[in-house]
Amino acid sequence: MLGMLGGVLMASPALAGRGPKWEIVESGPFTLPAKFCGFKMRVTPAVDKEFIKVLKTADGSRTTLITGSRKTTFTNLSTGKAITANMTTALRMTTHADGSVTVKGTGHPAMLLSPADAKRFGLPTVSVPTGKLTASFAADGTITSLSLRGHVLVDVCAALS
């Protein structure tokens, strides 16, 4: 999903002091296929201090809040070249009763787009933007709208080429 490059995401009980119902987001390394950048890329969490909280409403919608800090290392598996990006962010993802999703984020969320969607929206396939990000998805996962009021901080594919 847009805004999170997480591999396998799991939640575990939050550290004391974060507040009720907040859980730690845990993610493991994963490999992106070459279709995204023209080379296989390993994505590895370097610092993982993100928290997640899920709120349910009477109308059947669900809001997922994600906040905290994350640093991720991206490695071009063909050359061994690597960069580590700061992806500190605050995301609000609302899953509506009809299955559609709206994502709003600020900070430096990771963004992963299919090559077709990257071309459609004029953005890189793998990037770390900064500013305000808003995206809407149909129930089938198709991106119906995407806007970035800010700029691309790191074009990951270009940085590792």
C-alpha positions in Angstrom: 0.0 0.0 0.0 1.1 3.5 -0.7 3.0 5.2 2.1 4.5 2.1 3.6 7.3 -0.1 2.5 7.1 -2.6 5.2 7.5 -6.2 4.0 5.8 -8.2 6.6 4.1 -5.8 9.0 3.3 -7.1 12.5 2.1 -5.3 15.6 3.3 -6.0 19.1 2.3 -4.4 22.4 3.5 -0.8 22.6 6.2 0.4 24.9 5.1 1.9 28.2 4.3 5.6 27.9 3.1 5.5 24.2 -0.5 5.3 25.3 -3.4 2.9 25.2 -4.1 0.8 22.1 -0.8 1.9 20.4 1.3 -1.0 19.1 4.8 -1.2 17.7 5.0 -1.8 13.9 7.5 -4.4 13.2 8.7 -5.2 9.7 11.3 -7.4 8.2 13.5 -7.1 5.1 12.1 -7.9 1.7 13.2 -7.8 -2.0 11.5 -5.6 -4.6 11.5 -7.2 -8.1 13.4 -5.5 -11.0 10.1 -4.2 -12.5 10.3 -1.2 -10.1 13.8 0.1 -10.8 15.3 -2.1 -13.5 17.2 -4.0 -10.8 16.3 -6.1 -7.7 16.4 -4.0 -4.6 16.7 -5.2 -1.0 14.7 -3.1 1.5 15.9 -3.5 5.1 14.7 -1.6 8.2 17.6 0.1 9.9 15.7 1.9 12.7 12.1 0.9 13.4 10.3 3.0 16.0 6.9 3.3 14.4 3.6 2.9 16.2 0.1 1.9 14.9 -3.3 2.4 16.3 -6.6 1.2 14.8 -9.9 3.0 15.5 -13.3 1.6 14.5 -16.4 3.6 14.0 -20.1 2.8 14.1 -20.6 3.3 10.3 -18.2 0.4 9.6 -15.2 2.4 8.6 -11.8 1.9 10.3 -9.0 4.5 10.7 -5.4 3.4 11.1 -2.9 5.8 12.5 0.8 5.3 12.0 3.4 7.6 13.6 7.0 7.4 14.6 10.4 7.1 13.1 11.9 4.7 10.6 15.1 4.5 8.7 15.3 2.1 5.8 18.3 0.9 3.8 17.8 0.3 0.1 20.4 -1.9 -1.6 20.8 -2.4 -5.4 21.4 -6.2 -5.5 23.3 -5.9 -8.8 25.9 -3.4 -7.7 25.8 -3.5 -3.9 25.3 0.2 -3.7 23.1 1.2 -0.8 21.4 4.3 0.8 19.6 4.8 4.1 16.6 7.1 4.1 14.9 8.8 7.0 11.2 7.9 6.7 9.7 9.7 9.8 6.0 10.2 9.1 2.5 10.5 10.3 -0.1 8.6 8.3 -3.9 8.4 8.6 -5.5 5.6 6.6 -9.3 5.4 6.5 -10.8 2.2 5.2 -14.4 3.0 4.4 -17.4 0.6 4.7 -17.4 0.0 0.9 -13.7 -1.1 1.0 -12.3 2.0 -0.5 -9.3 3.7 1.3 -8.1 7.2 1.8 -4.5 7.9 2.9 -3.3 11.2 4.2 0.3 11.6 5.4 2.9 14.2 6.3 6.6 13.9 6.8 8.7 11.4 4.8 6.5 8.4 4.1 8.0 5.8 1.7 6.1 5.5 -1.5 6.0 2.5 -3.8 4.1 2.8 -7.1 3.7 0.4 -10.0 5.5 1.6 -13.1 2.2 2.5 -14.7 1.0 4.5 -11.7 4.4 6.3 -11.4 4.0 7.4 -15.0 0.4 8.4 -14.6 1.1 10.6 -11.6 4.6 11.8 -12.7 6.4 10.3 -9.7 9.2 7.8 -9.2 8.3 4.1 -8.6 10.2 4.0 -5.3 10.7 7.3 -3.4 10.6 9.1 -0.1 8.6 12.3 -0.6 8.3 15.2 1.9 5.2 17.3 2.4 1.5 16.5 2.4 0.5 13.3 0.6 -3.1 12.3 -0.1 -4.2 9.2 -2.0 -7.5 7.4 -2.6 -7.9 3.7 -3.5 -10.9 1.8 -4.9 -11.9 -1.3 -3.0 -9.8 -3.4 -5.5 -6.7 -1.5 -4.6 -6.6 0.7 -7.7 -5.3 4.2 -7.0 -8.1 6.6 -8.0 -6.2 9.8 -7.0 -2.8 10.9 -5.7 -1.5 14.3 -4.8 1.7 15.5 -3.2 2.0 19.0 -1.9 5.7 19.0 -1.5 8.5 17.3 -3.4 10.4 14.0 -3.8 13.2 14.0 -1.2 14.8 10.8 -2.5 14.2 9.0 -5.8 15.5 5.7 -4.6 15.9 4.1 -8.0 17.9 7.0 -9.4 20.1 7.2 -6.3 21.0 3.5 -6.6 21.4 3.4 -10.4 
